[in-house]
């Protein structure tokens, strides 16, 4: 299984509409990916390690898929639509990582 993680760094001045992300953007991705999206999670940054510090990331999402090939095949045809929707909730340049889930 793989996990695609998208992190949105917090810089204190950029916009991020958590409601839109939760109610529109992520459901759009789930719909477009179909069975290639086993599930997804959304993180909303609350704080950094030190009390009172800001979070490193204002938000993140994690999309789980059976294999890298399955994910890429499902995502590819919808890439432009998904990327175009980003402007509706943020102006932050995301950091993306695809990882293999390793059981311990």
N, C-alpha and C positions, 0 to 999 in steps of 0.2 A: 504494500500500500504506500502511496505517496501523499504528501501534504504540500500544497502551495500556500505559503504564508505571504501576506502583503502587509507591510508595516508603514504607518504614516507618522514620520517624526514630528515631535512637538517643537515648535520654534517660538511659541508665544504670540504669534501674530497672524498665522494663517487660519483660514476658515475650515471647519469640518462640521457638516450637518449629520449628526449621529442618527436622527430620526429617518432622514432620507436613506441613509446607508442601510439601516436595518429594515425599513419597510419597502424600499424600491430597488436599490442597487443589488443587494445580495439575493433577493428573490429572483431578479432578472438573471443573474448568473446561474442560479440553481435551475431555473426553467430552461435556459439555453444549453446547459451541460447535460441535462437529463440524467440518465443512469451513471454518467461519468462523475457526477457529484454525489458521493455516498452520504455526505453531510457537510455542514459548515459550522464554524463558530465565529463569533464576533467578540473582540476585546475592546473595552472602552477604558483608556488610561485614566487612572485615578491619582497616582502619586509615584514618586521615585523611592529609592531605598531609604533616604534620610527623611525623618518627619518634616512635613511642610514643603518638601521639594516637589517640583513638577514632574510629571511622567516623561520618560524619554520618547514615548509614542502616544499620540492622542487616540489612536485606534489601530487595530490590526484585525485581519481575518485569516482564517485557516480553512482551506477547502480540501477535503479528503477524496481521493480517487483511487481506483484499483491499481492502475499502473500509470507510468509517465506517458506511454503511448496513448492510452485511453484518454487521458486528460488532454493531451495536445491535439488529438484528433477531434475531440468534442469542442475545445476552446477555439481552435483556429478559424472556423467559419464565422464566429461571432466576435472575434477580437476587436474589429473596428467599432461595432455597436457598443460593446462593453467599455472600451476606452473612451468613447465619446460621452458616455454617461458620467464619467468621473467628474467632469466640470460642474455637474449638478449638485455635488456635495462637498467638493474640496478643491483647493488650489495647491495642495501639498504634493510634491513629487514622491511617489511611494517607493519603498524598497521591497523587492520581490525575491523570494527564495523558494525553491522546490527541494524538498527533503524526502528521503526514504524513511518510513516509520520503522524503527528497529526495536523489536521487542526485547525487554531485559530479562 
